[in-house]
């Protein structure tokens, strides 16, 4: 199975996810938000599947640095615009694979997703 892991290179949680994927010989592509940006269609797909609330990291430094006007009155449209403008507002990592989108990293969840897959 092919998977795509989205995040930023220096994020500790992204590093853990990458290490797990490599240790379990999962074939994946890494997409760095800072280097590669974020396609609006991809974010829309994630939002449709998970909801914008699950994606927006309100505990991040990026969130705390936003103007108060940006942080108030949030709805799906405003939240998506903020995340597209500043992808570091997205909880990390985001893993796309097997018609699923996962946010964050959990060994148990990753094991469940890739259970039964042959190494690629």
N, C-alpha and C positions, 0 to 999 in steps of 0.2 A: 504494500500500500504506500502511496505517496502522501506526504503530509507537508503542510507549510506552517512554519512557526514564525509568528510575528512578534516583534518586540524591539528592544534596543540592546545593542551589544554589551554594554556595561552593567545592565540590570542583573542583580544577583539571582533573582528568581528565573530569569531567562537563562542564565548560565546553568542553573540546576536542571532546567528542562532540557537544554541542549545536551548536557552530560548524560541524562537519563536516556534520551533518544539514541545517542551514539552508543552507549553501553548495551542497549537492547537492539542494536543494528537496525533501527528504523530509518528508512530512506526518507529524508525530509529536506526541504529547502528553507533557508533562513531568510526572512524579509525584515530588514532593519528599517524601522519607521524614519529614523533620521536620514539615512542614506537613500532609501528607496521611496519615501513618501507613503501615501495611502490613497488608494483609488476610492472615490465616492461610492461606486457600486459595491465594493467589498464591504465598506462600513454599513451601507444600507442593508446588505444581506445579513450581516451580523446583528444589526439592530432588529431586523424582522424576526430573527430566530431567538435572540436572547433578551431583547429590550435594551434601550439605551442606558437604563439605570445599572444594569449588570456590567456594562462596559466602561462607564465613566468612573475614574478613580478620584474620588473626593478627598482622599488622604494623601495625595501626591504633592510634591513640592510645586509642580506645575499648576495644580489647582489653587494652592494657597497664594501663588503669585498673580493670579487673575484679578482683574478689576472686580469690585463688588457688583457692578452692573452686569458683568458676564456670568457671575455665579448665581444671580437671582432670576426668578421667572423662567426657570428651565422647562423646556418641553422637548420633544423628540427632535424637532427641527433645529432649535437653538443648540442643543447638546451635540448633535451631529456636526453642525457648523464649527463648534468649538473644537471637537475632536479632529476634524479635518484640518483645521488651521494649526492645531497643536496636538499631534498624535501622541505625545507623551502623557496626555490626559487619559489615555486608554489603559485599563488594567492590563498587566502583562504577566506572562505571555498569552497570546491568543494562538490556539492551535486549530488549524482546519485539517480535517481528515475524515474519511469514511462518512461523508455527508453529515458531519457533526462539527460544531464549533465549541471549543472549550476555552474558558478564561481562567487564568491562574495556573498554578502547577500543583499537582498532587500525584505522588507515585501510584497510589491506588487507582485513581481515575485514569491515568495514562495506561496502566497495566490492563484495566478493563477495556479500554478502547482498542489496544493493540493485541489483546489476548487472542491467541490462535493465528495471528499473522505469522507468516514465514519471514525470516529475515530477508531484507532486500539488499 
